[in-house]
Amino acid sequence: MSYSRTEMRLSIILGQDDLWHHKPKYQEIVKRARAAGLSGASVWRGVEGYGASAHIHTTRLLDLADGLPVLVVAVDTEERIRGFLDGIGELLTEATVTLEGVERVHFTEDRP
């Protein structure tokens, strides 16, 4: 059995080396997402990318392997995502943030 509903996806792109109180910002974002009761948050590490500096960071060259992009993604209701985003503004000084409406499909096991 499954059901779907319209929700919102929050995507935050930052550098893996971006720190908040000596710890990676992405860890702080996930910690705060959990504390805020969001249904989930995940982090992916990129293998190549660039941002405002236009300097390409890549895993192909050992001397450029720092500063790789990371992507934090969370999906929940629009109200909860927007409330969460308001609460983490201090962490997003050098981040790209996108919000998108998505259809979330939830699968459940049928039980007699």
C-alpha positions in Angstrom: 0.0 0.0 0.0 1.2 3.5 -0.7 0.0 7.1 -0.4 1.4 10.4 -1.6 1.2 14.0 -0.6 2.7 17.3 -1.6 5.7 18.3 0.5 8.8 20.5 0.2 12.4 19.5 -0.5 15.1 21.7 1.1 18.5 21.4 -0.6 21.6 23.0 0.8 24.9 23.0 -1.1 28.0 23.9 0.9 31.7 23.0 1.1 32.7 19.9 3.1 35.3 22.1 4.9 32.7 24.8 6.0 32.8 24.8 9.8 30.5 25.8 12.7 32.3 25.8 16.1 35.1 23.6 14.7 32.7 21.0 13.3 31.4 20.5 9.8 28.3 22.7 9.1 26.5 19.8 7.5 26.7 17.8 10.8 25.2 20.8 12.6 22.4 21.1 10.0 21.5 17.4 10.3 21.6 17.6 14.1 19.3 20.6 14.1 16.9 18.9 11.6 16.6 16.0 13.9 16.0 18.3 16.9 13.3 20.2 14.9 11.5 16.9 14.2 11.9 16.9 10.4 11.1 13.5 8.9 14.7 13.0 7.8 17.8 14.6 6.4 20.7 13.2 4.3 24.1 14.4 3.3 25.9 13.6 0.0 29.5 14.4 -0.8 30.2 15.6 -4.3 33.2 14.5 -6.4 33.5 17.8 -8.3 32.1 21.3 -8.2 32.6 25.0 -8.0 30.8 27.9 -6.4 31.1 31.7 -6.2 34.9 31.6 -6.5 34.6 29.7 -9.9 37.5 27.5 -8.6 36.8 23.9 -9.5 37.3 21.4 -6.6 37.7 17.8 -7.6 38.8 14.4 -6.4 40.7 13.8 -9.6 43.7 15.9 -8.4 45.0 15.3 -5.0 46.0 18.9 -4.4 42.5 20.1 -5.1 40.7 17.4 -3.0 39.7 19.9 -0.3 36.6 22.0 -0.4 34.5 19.4 -2.2 30.8 20.2 -2.3 28.3 18.5 0.0 24.5 18.4 -0.4 22.1 18.3 2.5 18.6 17.3 1.6 15.5 17.2 3.8 11.8 16.6 2.8 8.8 17.6 5.0 5.8 19.8 5.0 6.3 23.3 3.6 5.5 24.8 7.0 8.1 22.7 8.8 10.8 23.2 6.2 10.3 27.0 6.1 10.4 27.1 9.9 13.5 25.0 10.0 15.2 27.2 7.4 14.4 30.4 9.4 16.2 28.8 12.4 19.4 27.9 10.6 20.1 31.1 8.8 23.3 31.7 10.8 24.8 28.5 9.3 24.1 29.5 5.7 26.5 32.4 5.1 28.2 30.7 2.1 25.6 28.2 1.0 23.3 27.7 -1.9 19.7 26.9 -0.8 16.8 25.7 -2.9 13.2 24.9 -2.1 11.1 22.7 -4.3 7.6 21.3 -4.1 7.7 17.5 -4.4 5.3 14.7 -4.3 6.3 12.4 -1.5 5.3 8.8 -1.9 5.2 6.7 1.3 5.1 2.9 1.1 3.7 0.8 3.9 3.4 -2.9 4.4 -0.2 -4.2 4.2 -1.0 -6.2 7.4 -4.1 -8.3 7.9 
